[in-house]
Each structure stands twice: as C-alpha cells, then as structure tokens.
Amino acid sequence: MIKRINAPITEETIQTLKAGDTVLLSGVVYTARDAAHKRMCQALESGQKLPFSLEGAVIYYVGPTPAKPGQVIGSAGPTTSGRMDAYAPKLIERGLKGMIGKGQRAKEVIDAMVAHGAVYFAATGGAGALLASRITRCELVAWEDLGTEAVRKLEVVDFPLTVVIDREGTNLYDMAARDYQE
Amino acid sequence: MRTIDTDRIARAVATLCVKANTDLNQDTEMALRRAKGHERSPVGIEILDQLLENAQIARNSAMPICQDTGLAVVFCEIGQDVHIQGGALEDAINQGVAKGYTEGYLRSSVVKDPLDRINTKNNTPAIIHYTIVPGDSLKITVAPKGIGSENMSRLYMCKPSQGLQGIEDAVIETVKLAGSNACPPLVIGVGVGGNFEKVACLAKQALLRPVGEYSRDEKWADIERALLKKVNRLGIGPQGFGGSTTALWLAVETYPTHIGGMPVAVNINCHVARHESITL
C-alpha cells in the first residue's frame, strides 16, 4: 500500500512510517548537499541563523542540473547520503525530521534519528528526469555562489520515496538482500 | 597526412557530451527490459520501471538521465597520420566540454583544487586518455562518469597465487561494499593485469563495451558470465532494496602483467553507463 504524506513532517506521521514502506510525499523540501551542509554546521557553531527553519523540515540531498528556459528544475535525483553523515546528527538534534537521498547511513545518524525522531527516505538514484517531473516549484534560498549546491526550496507533489530507516532505526538495506540471496 | 581542425573537434566533443547525458544507450535500455523479466522482487520491478520511464522522459525532453552528469572522461584514438590544426588538442577538447556542459544545461561538477573546492563552472578540465593508433582518423569517445559509483570503485594488488579466486573476491567485495550507494542495477568494468595505473584504465575501458557483448576470448567470456551470475546471487537488487538484479552487465579487459603480480580493478557504474563516440 502506498502512503501519502506531507512535508514539513510531524512526529505523528513519522510514527506511522516503517522501513520498506512506499510513500508519496507532497509539500516543501529543501535541497542541500556537501557544501551547504558544511556551511549550515559552521553557521550553527558560530550561533548564526540557518537559511530555513529545521523544525519538521525535510532535506533532499540533491544537486540538480540547471533548468532550461520554461523548466522548473533540471534533472534532480538523489546523491549519496553517506557524505552528509558528518553533519546530519547536528541537524537532527535541532528538529530536522526527514532526509531524502540514497545509500547507507552511519550509526551516529541512525542513533540521532532514534533519539530525536526522524526518518530517512530513498529516492531512486538515476531517475533524475522522472523525479524532476514531480517538482512543481523551485526557489533559491541561500548561497547562490555554490551553484548546484546552493540551498533551494522545492515544492513536490507525489514525490515517490521508500522509507529506508524508520524512527525505530530499522534499516531496509540491512534486511533486503537476505530474501533474495542465493 | 590528414588535417583535422580543432574547431571541428570542439564541436564534436560538445555534441557527444549532450548526447551521452540525455540519451540512454539502447543496449542498456534493452538490458533493463530483460532484467524486468527475471526480477523476483516486486519493488525491484517497480524500480526498473521507473528507470525505463526516466530514460523515456530524458530522451523526449533532452533532460539529463541523471543529475550527476559526471566528470567528462574522453578517450582519443589519434591516427598517426593525422595533423591537428588550429591549436592544442587538449584545449579543443576542453572547449568542447565547456560548450557542451554550459549550452546543454548539464551540471558543472568539477572543483579546481581537491581541498579548496571552488567549482570551475563549466565542468572542465576533462580527464583525457590519448592513444596513438595506425591510420589517418581521430576517434573521440566521451564517457561522462558519475561520482556516486566512482567512489565505490576499488583497486587490488592481488598475488599471482590468488588466481581466478582473487578476481572473484575483488569483484564480490567491491559490489557488497558499494551496496545501495552506487545506485544498482550496476554496470561493472573489471581490469585484470598490467600494473597499478594500467589496471584502472582497463576497468574504465571495460565500461565502454556494449552491454551484452562478451569478451572475444572464450575463457574470459566464461569468466564474465560466471562473475555476473555470482554478483546477482548477492540479493542486493535494484537500489539495494533486495532483488535478483544487482548488476545488468559485467565486462573484463585484460593486459599482460609482471611475473610477481596480478592487479585487479573494479570500476563500478550505475545503469547510466554513458558513452558516445565519433570518428573524424
């Protein structure tokens, strides 16, 4: 069964999500990858304000291709989440509720997710053109100098995701291969 | 002696960059369709469907198949009877990459210094491999390579005593460690032999071979079949969600090596194993 959920995400919604669930997400997500995460964490350390509120927020690890005239956004699939592991726990502690990417997460990230309540989704890596078709708005929020790595506010409609790590820390990647190993 | 103008080379490279990034190779698309027929996981089938739909959208709207439009890897086979006129060949290739990536709305993913990390804003410089061959033509292949899968690639300096088992262990360990990070279903290039730098190039070149075209050497073709089968028994599946399609394809390229060594390199690619060629 496909669940429909909205972003920003509430604790109540998070509690209904289990590793392996297929969901369609609608609402607001913020883009950030390596360089933006580094800047966000530097901002937090020096007591500066972040470009967006982390409360209930969902971050999409993506660096899109430039939009052509008339397009909302270019190709926009997920990048490897593991590179954000060094920064993610600090953001989860401050209210981040959802992360969209692909690939494994570090134990520190999963521990923070369980302690503070957050969920990790995967979008299909290599389906950037398909995923772009579910993004209806794209607005630059901060750090334009970072180019593709700038922070953007996206509005998504029925964005297809899989819950990989749920609020309890159950990890789809750890279980999935067992059923199909020969 | 034949003369080829650098302007023509730059234009050709620009066209190849755009084509490779927006038009999924037919052989890969066919492999995705075949995999759907064998896939046992319902979620796996759904992912393969998404990748096929994605390829259609990308082709129809000339949108990149993947947002990581890669480092531009360029192979140049230069006929020894060719004279290149109008400037440096390397400059022409980089001008072509800059034109293709900026005018083609591809992503600029190159930083000038590995530590300072300032984006060069036009995806240059390319990574260029030159070979001198007989004849009077110039063959250019552009193979944009994404970093998600490149980061999961590995190189092993095996001992000769490890033999075929050493190759198998290297491939299986690399694929297991790559897991979901490299966006399976994968295309896997394996290099065996040569030395430290040669084996990495062999693995990269193996990624250029059309999906479905086994080695012309029967022994190595059998090894390719066996390795692909073993990889697909791991159960990692499309996107690492479990399933029987962990890899679409695996190719091995070999080269003579030293009496005391057996280098093995495993270059991981996602299904977007892009490469386009032109002969000028």
Interface residues (C-beta under 8 A of the other chain):
Chain A: T22 A35 V62 G63 P64 T65 P66 A67 K68 Q71 G74 S75 A76 G77 T79 T80 G82 K102 G103 Q104 A122 T124 G125 G126 A127 G128 A129 L130 A132 S133 L146 G147 T148 P160 T162 L172 Y173 M175 A176 A177 R178 D179 Y180 Q181 E182
Chain B: R40 S41 V43 E46 I47 Q50 L51 E53 N54 A55 I57 A58 S61 M63 P64 I65 C66 Q67 D68 T69 Y105 L106 R107 S108 S109 R117 N119 K121 G148 N151 G179 S180 N181 A182 C183 R233 L234 G235 I236 G237 Q239 G240 F241 G242 G243 S244 C270 H271 V272
